[in-house]
Amino acid sequence: MKKYALLTICLFVAYSLRGQCTVDTQTPNVKGLYPNPLPGGSIGSAYSQSVTMVFDTHSDTTINVPGFGSQTFTAYYTSFKVQQVSGIPQGLSMPLSSCNQPNCTYNIVQNQTNRGCMLLSGTPTESGTFQVTTTNYANGYIIMPITIPLTGLNAGDTVSFDDSRLSSIPGLPGIISGFRTKTYTATLQINTTSTLKPLNTIQATVYPNPGKNAILKWTSYEKTQIQIANSLGYTVWKTQIPGNGENILELPNLPKGLYLIQIQSNTNSLTLKWICE
């Protein structure tokens, strides 16, 4: 039973971590998708990018209410639900399940920047310039300066209120249909060949091996750490070398025995066996 419970927990954690995105809290307070443009990719190369969504807080259209003086009303959104994503190249996906909120629904707080995120990932199989677009559906509104919840409205609905002066608002259904659905777009460029800098693959050799007064020769363009451990796994010597392409290092004089030389850069590592005589 304990093993079963542990397996269940592990599977739940693995599932929860799968497809996570990260909200960029430094985006401008302007509705849309970020970053825009999105980082480019290439056919056949794995791609993964968190896409941050900044949601509207109020409508772009003010509502003039006839018979209610000269006041102009602004409709504030109460929540958004991301309904679909379009414009993605073949091989990539940005599923609704990757949203950082359940059901891809985000509550909107007035006078704040309301952000969410989704994960765009996969391996593209077509090139070109794409317009990645989310379609976001407003779940409700509050009209100010008086508070009237309009939750559950559909485009074209006729709205009635308890207040006789607002029993019917001419033109409101048309306005609702105009700003109920919002789309946000970001540009994505996929190239036919990779424009990414290749990984700094380390190639190395130590000679003489077996031998003493050995020389380590390796290729790396990044800062590299050289670490030597004895047969018991204890580190007996280490140093750091700037990456200069072709690198040559005279190894220290150590007692006879078997050693492991680990060469570690920011993007790669390699371990060599060396017998010191």
Secondary structure, DSSP 8 states (H G I E B T S, - for coil): -HHHHHHHHHHHHHHHHTT-----TTS-SSSEEESSS---EETTS-EEEEEEEE--SEEEEEEE-TTSTT-EEEEEEEEEEEEEEE---TTEE--GGGSSSGGGEEE--TTS--EEEEEEEE-----EEEEEEEEEEEEEEEEESS--B-TT--TT-----SSGGGS--TTHHHHHHHHSEEEEEEEEEEESS--S------EEEEESSSBSS-EEEEEESS-EEEEEEETTS-EEEEEEE---EEEEEE-----SEEEEEEEE-SS-EEEEEEEE-
